[in-house]
Amino acid sequence: MLKRTIQDYKVLLRSIPSGTVALFVVSVIVMNLLANKELVSSPWLALDCGVSVSWVSFLCMDMICKRFGASASIRVSVLAQAINLAVCGLFWLMSLTPGMWGAYYDTGSLQANAALNATFGGSWYVVVGSTAAMLCSSVANSLLNEGIGRMLSKNTFGAFALRSYVSTLAGQFVDNFVFATIVSHTFFGWTWMQVVACSLTGALVELACEVFLSPVGFRVVRGWERECVGEDYLRLHAAEVSER
């Protein structure tokens, strides 16, 4: 089982254009870093600066799901989370070193240095919450995207938009809800009304960001299809399905 999974990953990562995988991984890492800064805070809407790039990872998932299927999208998401955890671990180790950040030499403030160590070192519950939220949302987004796609016969932008927008809205809600439940409700005392309301309103904002560039995502996927990108993985995946 493990050997087959490793083989699947090798073929998948050779099949998906490297730029898409790189963009996916970078968006996840940057999203978690920017999440340390508050953007909007109200009883019904809570957004951090991570919203500026969180939609990128969902657009990448929708593109991968359209061409390679839900399992491929989930696998790439798991890989992105593993790399993100490794980066978080590196940041945490570097935050323990005795050296000073550049901000200390600009301001002469030890508090600024301590704040940067805390930001890059992170809190364990935030890392756990963001990882669990992204994994749950990637499963929800990918499976729903593929499920809707199977019911659509046309390969048009309208069909791509329908499956992408519905799955992204659901996936973003799951992402926000799981994170708010693990972190905001448990550690910051949010009520369940705040958890649900902020999860929904945040998902709508993030969906609006993806809508703006979804035509570009569709054109990229259509290019993959015309150029037969990923045929090796698709044949391998079809063979696995037939064996079952």
C-alpha positions as CSV (number, residue, x, y, z in Angstrom):
1,M,0.0,0.0,0.0
2,L,2.8,2.4,1.0
3,K,4.8,1.5,-2.1
4,R,1.8,2.2,-4.4
5,T,1.1,5.5,-2.7
6,I,4.7,6.6,-3.2
7,Q,4.6,5.5,-6.8
8,D,1.3,7.5,-7.3
9,Y,2.9,10.6,-5.8
10,K,5.9,10.3,-8.1
11,V,3.8,10.0,-11.3
12,L,1.4,12.7,-10.1
13,L,4.2,15.2,-9.4
14,R,5.7,14.5,-12.8
15,S,2.3,15.0,-14.4
16,I,1.0,18.2,-12.8
17,P,2.9,21.3,-14.2
18,S,5.5,22.3,-11.6
19,G,4.4,25.9,-11.6
20,T,0.9,25.0,-10.3
21,V,2.3,22.8,-7.5
22,A,4.8,25.5,-6.5
23,L,2.0,28.1,-6.5
24,F,-0.1,25.8,-4.4
25,V,2.6,25.2,-1.8
26,V,3.7,28.8,-1.6
27,S,0.2,30.0,-1.2
28,V,-0.3,27.7,1.8
29,I,2.9,28.9,3.5
30,V,2.2,32.6,2.8
31,M,-1.4,32.2,3.9
32,N,-0.3,30.9,7.3
33,L,2.2,33.7,7.8
34,L,-0.2,36.4,6.8
35,A,-2.8,34.9,9.1
36,N,-0.8,36.5,12.0
37,K,-2.1,39.9,11.0
38,E,-5.7,41.0,11.5
39,L,-7.5,42.6,8.6
40,V,-11.1,42.9,9.8
41,S,-12.6,42.2,13.2
42,S,-16.3,42.4,14.1
43,P,-18.8,40.2,15.8
44,W,-19.9,38.8,12.4
45,L,-16.8,39.0,10.3
46,A,-13.3,38.1,11.2
47,L,-10.7,38.2,8.5
48,D,-6.9,38.0,8.6
49,C,-4.5,39.0,5.9
50,G,-4.2,35.4,4.8
51,V,-7.5,35.9,2.9
52,S,-5.4,37.7,0.3
53,V,-3.9,34.4,-0.9
54,S,-6.1,31.7,0.6
55,W,-8.2,31.7,-2.5
56,V,-5.1,30.8,-4.6
57,S,-4.8,27.4,-3.0
58,F,-8.5,26.7,-3.7
59,L,-8.2,27.8,-7.3
60,C,-5.2,25.5,-7.7
61,M,-7.2,22.6,-6.2
62,D,-10.1,23.3,-8.6
63,M,-7.7,23.3,-11.5
64,I,-6.0,20.0,-10.4
65,C,-9.4,18.4,-9.7
66,K,-10.8,19.3,-13.1
67,R,-7.9,17.6,-14.9
68,F,-6.6,15.0,-12.6
69,G,-9.5,14.2,-10.2
70,A,-10.3,14.6,-6.5
71,S,-7.7,12.2,-5.2
72,A,-4.9,14.0,-7.0
73,S,-6.1,17.3,-5.6
74,I,-6.2,15.9,-2.0
75,R,-2.8,14.3,-2.4
76,V,-1.2,17.6,-3.5
77,S,-2.9,19.4,-0.6
78,V,-1.5,16.8,1.9
79,L,2.0,17.4,0.4
80,A,1.5,21.2,0.7
81,Q,0.6,20.8,4.4
82,A,3.6,18.5,5.0
83,I,5.9,21.1,3.5
84,N,4.1,23.9,5.5
85,L,4.6,21.9,8.8
86,A,8.3,21.5,7.9
87,V,8.6,25.3,7.3
88,C,6.8,26.0,10.6
89,G,9.2,23.7,12.4
90,L,12.2,25.5,10.8
91,F,10.7,28.9,11.8
92,W,10.1,27.7,15.3
93,L,13.7,26.5,15.7
94,M,15.1,29.8,14.3
95,S,12.9,31.8,16.7
96,L,14.8,30.0,19.5
97,T,18.2,31.2,18.4
98,P,19.8,34.1,20.3
99,G,20.3,36.4,17.3
100,M,18.3,39.6,16.6
101,W,15.9,40.4,13.8
102,G,16.6,43.3,11.5
103,A,13.8,45.2,13.2
104,Y,15.8,45.3,16.4
105,Y,18.6,47.3,14.7
106,D,16.0,49.7,13.2
107,T,14.1,50.3,16.4
108,G,16.5,49.2,19.2
109,S,13.4,47.5,20.8
110,L,13.7,44.1,22.4
111,Q,9.9,43.9,22.3
112,A,10.0,44.1,18.5
113,N,12.5,41.3,18.4
114,A,10.4,39.2,20.8
115,A,7.2,39.9,18.8
116,L,8.9,38.7,15.6
117,N,10.1,35.5,17.3
118,A,6.5,34.9,18.5
119,T,5.1,35.6,15.0
120,F,7.5,33.3,13.2
121,G,7.7,30.8,16.0
122,G,3.9,30.5,16.1
123,S,1.6,28.9,18.6
124,W,1.1,25.1,18.5
125,Y,-2.7,25.4,18.5
126,V,-2.7,27.8,15.6
127,V,-0.5,25.4,13.5
128,V,-2.7,22.4,14.5
129,G,-5.9,24.3,13.8
130,S,-4.7,25.6,10.4
131,T,-3.4,22.2,9.3
132,A,-6.6,20.4,10.3
133,A,-8.8,23.0,8.7
134,M,-6.9,22.9,5.4
135,L,-6.9,19.1,5.2
136,C,-10.7,18.9,6.0
137,S,-11.5,21.7,3.5
138,S,-9.4,20.1,0.7
139,V,-11.3,16.9,1.0
140,A,-14.6,18.6,1.1
141,N,-13.7,20.9,-1.8
142,S,-12.2,18.2,-4.0
143,L,-14.9,15.6,-3.6
144,L,-17.7,18.1,-4.1
145,N,-16.0,19.6,-7.1
146,E,-15.6,16.1,-8.7
147,G,-19.1,15.1,-7.8
148,I,-20.6,18.2,-9.5
149,G,-18.3,17.7,-12.5
150,R,-19.7,14.2,-13.1
151,M,-23.2,15.7,-13.4
152,L,-22.1,18.2,-16.0
153,S,-21.8,17.2,-19.7
154,K,-20.4,20.4,-21.1
155,N,-16.7,21.4,-20.9
156,T,-17.3,25.1,-20.8
157,F,-16.3,27.9,-18.5
158,G,-19.9,28.0,-17.1
159,A,-19.5,24.3,-16.0
160,F,-16.1,25.0,-14.6
161,A,-17.4,28.0,-12.7
162,L,-20.3,26.1,-11.3
163,R,-18.3,23.2,-9.9
164,S,-15.5,25.6,-8.7
165,Y,-17.7,28.2,-7.0
166,V,-20.0,25.7,-5.2
167,S,-17.1,23.5,-4.0
168,T,-14.9,26.5,-3.0
169,L,-17.7,28.1,-1.0
170,A,-18.3,24.8,0.8
171,G,-14.5,24.2,1.2
172,Q,-13.8,27.7,2.5
173,F,-16.7,27.4,5.0
174,V,-15.3,24.1,6.3
175,D,-11.8,25.6,6.5
176,N,-13.0,28.6,8.5
177,F,-15.4,26.6,10.6
178,V,-12.8,23.9,11.6
179,F,-10.1,26.6,12.4
180,A,-12.6,28.7,14.4
181,T,-13.8,25.7,16.3
182,I,-10.3,24.5,17.2
183,V,-8.7,27.9,17.8
184,S,-11.2,30.7,18.2
185,H,-13.9,28.9,20.2
186,T,-11.6,26.8,22.3
187,F,-8.8,29.3,23.1
188,F,-10.4,32.7,22.5
189,G,-13.9,32.1,23.8
190,W,-15.9,32.7,20.6
191,T,-19.6,31.8,20.7
192,W,-21.0,29.2,18.3
193,M,-22.9,32.0,16.6
194,Q,-19.7,33.9,16.0
195,V,-18.0,30.7,14.7
196,V,-20.8,30.0,12.1
197,A,-21.3,33.7,11.1
198,C,-17.6,34.4,10.6
199,S,-17.1,31.1,8.8
200,L,-19.8,31.9,6.3
201,T,-19.1,35.6,5.7
202,G,-15.3,34.8,5.4
203,A,-16.1,32.1,2.9
204,L,-18.1,34.5,0.8
205,V,-15.3,37.0,0.8
206,E,-12.7,34.4,-0.2
207,L,-15.0,33.1,-2.9
208,A,-15.3,36.6,-4.4
209,C,-11.5,36.7,-4.6
210,E,-11.4,33.4,-6.6
211,V,-14.2,34.5,-8.9
212,F,-12.0,37.3,-10.2
213,L,-9.3,35.0,-11.6
214,S,-11.2,31.8,-12.3
215,P,-11.3,32.5,-16.1
216,V,-7.5,32.3,-16.1
217,G,-7.7,29.0,-14.2
218,F,-10.1,27.6,-16.8
219,R,-7.9,28.7,-19.7
220,V,-4.9,27.0,-18.1
221,V,-6.8,23.7,-17.6
222,R,-8.1,23.8,-21.1
223,G,-4.5,24.2,-22.3
224,W,-3.6,21.1,-20.2
225,E,-6.4,19.1,-21.9
226,R,-5.4,20.2,-25.4
227,E,-1.7,19.3,-24.7
228,C,-2.6,16.0,-23.0
229,V,-0.8,17.0,-19.9
230,G,-0.8,14.3,-17.2
231,E,-1.7,11.3,-19.4
232,D,0.7,9.0,-17.5
233,Y,-1.1,9.7,-14.2
234,L,-4.6,9.5,-15.7
235,R,-3.8,6.0,-17.3
236,L,-2.3,4.8,-14.0
237,H,-5.3,6.1,-12.0
238,A,-7.7,4.4,-14.5
239,A,-5.9,1.1,-14.1
240,E,-6.1,1.3,-10.3
241,V,-9.9,2.0,-10.6
242,S,-10.4,-1.0,-12.9
243,E,-8.5,-3.3,-10.6
244,R,-10.9,-2.4,-7.8
